[in-house]
């Protein structure tokens, strides 16, 4: 099996935060991003946020604002459906993974 692009250290950090603070949406969304193997930078761009904000959410440093929550929930639903349908995770270079993300989130 091809390895995920995310570092094991970051995956562990997000998993730990998810276990410690299950009420936070950010770590849950982060695990979905990692499971999908899509670039965090492309997710941030799609959500019209900074990549730093996305990582703060994923690592539990900040909660997702009420203004951004609907976009995150919609994107999370699309990513989850794509994983269930076998469209994700996608492997390849950054451009391949970015294209896969855009095709999944095109209506979102």
ChimeraX attribute file (.defattr): number of C-alpha atoms within 10 A of each C-alpha:
attribute: neighborCount
match mode: 1-to-1
recipient: residues
	/A:1	4
	/A:2	7
	/A:3	8
	/A:4	17
	/A:5	16
	/A:6	15
	/A:7	11
	/A:8	10
	/A:9	9
	/A:10	16
	/A:11	19
	/A:12	12
	/A:13	15
	/A:14	24
	/A:15	19
	/A:16	15
	/A:17	19
	/A:18	22
	/A:19	12
	/A:20	12
	/A:21	14
	/A:22	13
	/A:23	11
	/A:24	19
	/A:25	19
	/A:26	27
	/A:27	30
	/A:28	22
	/A:29	23
	/A:30	24
	/A:31	18
	/A:32	18
	/A:33	23
	/A:34	19
	/A:35	19
	/A:36	23
	/A:37	23
	/A:38	28
	/A:39	22
	/A:40	19
	/A:41	16
	/A:42	18
	/A:43	21
	/A:44	17
	/A:45	13
	/A:46	18
	/A:47	16
	/A:48	11
	/A:49	13
	/A:50	15
	/A:51	16
	/A:52	12
	/A:53	15
	/A:54	24
	/A:55	20
	/A:56	16
	/A:57	22
	/A:58	28
	/A:59	23
	/A:60	23
	/A:61	13
	/A:62	14
	/A:63	18
	/A:64	19
	/A:65	10
	/A:66	8
	/A:67	8
	/A:68	12
	/A:69	14
	/A:70	12
	/A:71	15
	/A:72	21
	/A:73	14
	/A:74	14
	/A:75	23
	/A:76	20
	/A:77	16
	/A:78	18
	/A:79	24
	/A:80	19
	/A:81	14
	/A:82	18
	/A:83	16
	/A:84	11
	/A:85	9
	/A:86	11
	/A:87	16
	/A:88	21
	/A:89	20
	/A:90	20
	/A:91	17
	/A:92	12
	/A:93	10
	/A:94	14
	/A:95	12
	/A:96	13
	/A:97	20
	/A:98	19
	/A:99	15
	/A:100	22
	/A:101	27
	/A:102	15
	/A:103	10
	/A:104	16
	/A:105	18
	/A:106	11
	/A:107	9
	/A:108	15
